[in-house]
Amino acid sequence: MSELIITDLHCEVGEKEILRGVNLTVRSGEVHIIMGPNGCGKSTLAHALTGRPGYRVTGGSATLDGVELLTLDPAERTRAGLFLALQQPMEVPGVRPADMLVAAGAPRGNVESAIAREAQAVGLRPELLERFVNVDLSGGERKRAEVVQLGVLQPRIAIFDEIDSGLDVDALGAVARRIETATREWGLGVLAITHFRRLLQELTPDVIHVMSAGRVVAEGGPELAEQLERDGYEPFRELA
């Protein structure tokens, strides 16, 4: 069983402290949802864990199966089993998906067949993945392509930064079903960031975490999302 343990994580962007002591644990097969108001640190958490330049961790720890991620460069974090699906997947002209996935650790011998299989699972035309990474793909196609990468690489823990953004109902259903299947297929642990309850109607959470002012201030089950929809985030601000 894999385990991502985040302990008292602090992070600055520029000269401003964004994360102010985040504590959170994700295990194999679990689906964790992070919700919170704009600017509370949700995306900063994702970028700090995956080593994005400009996000300076000033304290705390993040271990994956006992390996301290924060001392590794981004490529090493990927090889350790961490995966990030970006809120706005970037174009990578000149690089084909198959070559990128091989560089990330996928076996070269069967990467093409794995891509085709995963594309079918999320309803993406396989020929779109013969182009350079995300070039001339719509926003929804890019999100599906990210989940194709997930299925090929089969990481231990995956972070999804607003995977539901830009997806229509059918696309969201296809993407969420593939993610949920992965939790059973190889024990994927999921940490998904979202603003909207509609993701929870497609991807069943084990735990919902509410962030405010750079901290996790509340945790609970699906009933917590109902409270957020009813009362908003204001009741949680005073807990930060």
TACOR-V245903 format. One record per residue. RES is the residue in one small letter. SS is DSSP state (~ for helix, > for strand, _ for the rest). NEAR is the number of other C-alpha atoms within 10 Angstrom. Layout:
((RES,SS,NEAR) (RES,SS,NEAR))
This chain:
((m,_,10) (s,_,17) (e,>,18) (l,>,23) (i,>,18) (i,>,21) (t,>,16) (d,>,15) (l,>,22) (h,>,22) (c,>,25) (e,>,18) (v,>,15) (g,_,10) (e,_,7) (k,>,8) (e,>,17) (i,>,23) (l,>,27) (r,>,21) (g,>,18) (v,>,21) (n,>,17) (l,>,18) (t,>,15) (v,>,21) (r,>,21) (s,_,18) (g,_,23) (e,_,22) (v,>,22) (h,>,24) (i,>,28) (i,>,21) (m,>,22) (g,>,26) (p,_,18) (n,_,12) (g,_,13) (c,_,21) (g,_,23) (k,~,27) (s,~,20) (t,~,20) (l,~,24) (a,~,22) (h,~,21) (a,~,23) (l,~,25) (t,~,23) (g,_,20) (r,_,13) (p,_,11) (g,_,11) (y,>,19) (r,>,18) (v,>,20) (t,>,13) (g,>,15) (g,>,16) (s,>,20) (a,>,23) (t,>,17) (l,>,21) (d,_,16) (g,_,11) (v,>,14) (e,>,16) (l,~,24) (l,~,18) (t,~,13) (l,_,14) (d,_,13) (p,~,18) (a,~,14) (e,~,15) (r,~,20) (t,~,21) (r,~,16) (a,_,18) (g,_,18) (l,>,22) (f,>,24) (l,>,20) (a,>,21) (l,_,18) (q,_,19) (q,_,14) (p,_,14) (m,_,11) (e,_,14) (v,>,13) (p,>,11) (g,>,10) (v,>,14) (r,>,16) (p,~,23) (a,~,24) (d,~,15) (m,~,15) (l,~,19) (v,~,16) (a,~,13) (a,_,15) (g,_,15) (a,_,19) (p,_,15) (r,~,12) (g,~,9) (n,~,12) (v,~,18) (e,~,18) (s,~,11) (a,~,19) (i,~,24) (a,~,17) (r,~,15) (e,~,21) (a,~,23) (q,~,14) (a,~,17) (v,_,24) (g,_,16) (l,_,21) (r,_,13) (p,~,16) (e,~,9) (l,~,18) (l,~,23) (e,~,14) (r,_,17) (f,>,19) (v,>,24) (n,_,24) (v,_,17) (d,_,12) (l,_,16) (s,_,11) (g,~,16) (g,~,18) (e,~,21) (r,~,27) (k,~,29) (r,~,25) (a,~,29) (e,~,21) (v,~,24) (v,~,27) (q,~,23) (l,~,23) (g,~,20) (v,~,24) (l,~,22) (q,_,20) (p,_,21) (r,_,26) (i,>,27) (a,>,23) (i,>,24) (f,>,23) (d,>,23) (e,_,21) (i,_,24) (d,_,24) (s,_,17) (g,_,17) (l,_,17) (d,_,10) (v,~,12) (d,~,11) (a,~,19) (l,~,23) (g,~,18) (a,~,18) (v,~,25) (a,~,22) (r,~,16) (r,~,21) (i,~,22) (e,~,21) (t,~,14) (a,~,19) (t,~,18) (r,~,13) (e,~,12) (w,_,14) (g,_,20) (l,_,27) (g,>,28) (v,>,26) (l,>,27) (a,>,25) (i,>,25) (t,_,23) (h,_,15) (f,_,16) (r,~,14) (r,~,12) (l,~,22) (l,~,15) (q,~,12) (e,_,16) (l,_,20) (t,_,17) (p,_,20) (d,_,14) (v,>,18) (i,>,23) (h,>,22) (v,>,24) (m,>,27) (s,>,26) (a,_,22) (g,_,23) (r,>,26) (v,>,25) (v,>,18) (a,>,14) (e,>,16) (g,>,14) (g,_,15) (p,~,17) (e,~,10) (l,~,16) (a,~,20) (e,~,12) (q,~,12) (l,~,18) (e,~,12) (r,~,9) (d,~,11) (g,_,13) (y,_,17) (e,~,11) (p,~,10) (f,~,19) (r,~,15) (e,_,10) (l,_,13) (a,_,14))
